[in-house]
Amino acid sequence: MPMLYRGGAQARTFRGVAEGGMSVRWLLLAAIAVTTGGGPAEHRPRRAEEAARLRVEALVEAGQRSIEDAAYPAAEAQLRAALALAESRLGGRDLDTARVLNALGMLGKYTARFDEAHRLYLRALAIAGGAAGRERLLEADLYHNLGGLEHARGASAAGEPYARRAVAIRSRILGPDDPAVAADEAALAALVDAQGRYGEAETLYVKAIDVFQRKAGPPPLELAVSLNNLAAIEQARGRLRRAEGLYRRALVLKERRWGGGHPDVAVTLNNLAVLCRRQGRRAEAARLYERALAIFTRALGADHPQARACRANYERLLAERRPEKGRVG
């Protein structure tokens, strides 16, 4: 009865905009101010380019927030608009165009358009591969996301080299204890875990969780994802009490971040249901499956792989419960 994973955090903020606290509204106002600012004629092309970059950044930031909120049609519109603007005003070989392609690839991964996502990531990588210095962080993002895409496709062995490449690039630039490196290591752990190398995966998760817990400010999303995935390892090893504690901790963090209707919440609900069923708590498992399936269906559609996996789990549970109803004591 399959558990569900998420292959580590995928959303990287566009050039650090969200981390710096600047809102989409601020960026749009800044773009308008630059566009209408006048000045010497020789400076106007440069200012027009700066305005275009600000508008692209604003659209991508909005698209990434929509992805996090599972508002996928809105994300599609925002990111397609960003790509059209980037290609027309910045060019097809610009790093900001590659960042838009990366964001569109993330959208394709979450909506199970895996082949499309793969093409978008590779196109972005062809642009970003020649970068130097801190600009190589975009290359690390793309390798991270390519690994996550292969995880989602069920090809974890194929994804592992991508994830290791992301860790290597980012750790050289930021140092081994940076939270972004920990996110790469958590994504690598999910790929290793899926291949049954639980000890190695556990070591990576524990290290990443320690880094996330020491990070100042609100707990990052990666902490909840790593707790969920570490719980799945404990469950596979039969350590059900510890697994349940980790799942419930992950669920609290996810619900605090998104409320109760997000697909990432449903991932942990499904996994808790698998655990409850294994412990013989079938009524509780049924309630958890029903809630998870409703979220997956509403947010992703009934044919999404996660919705299908959850529905198959629930149907197996129902098949197990039917003989009990007809039993005479």
Protein Blocks (a to p, Z undefined) as FASTA:
>chain_A
ZZdddebjfbdcehhlmmnopafklmmmmmmmmmmngpafklmmmmmmmmmmmmmmmmmm
mmmmmmmnopaklmmmmmmmmmmmmmmmnopkbfklmmmmmmmmmmmmmnopaklmmmmm
mmmmmmmmmpghjllmmmmmmmmmmmmmmmmnopaklmmmmmmmmmmmmmmmnopkbfkl
mmmmmmmmmmmmmnopamlmmmmmmmmmmmmmmpgcjddfklmmmmmmmmmmmmmnopam
lmmmmmmmmmmmmmmmnojmbfklmmmmmmmmmmmmmnopamlmmmmmmmmmmmmmmmno
pkbmklmmmmmmmmmmmmmmmmmmmpcZZ
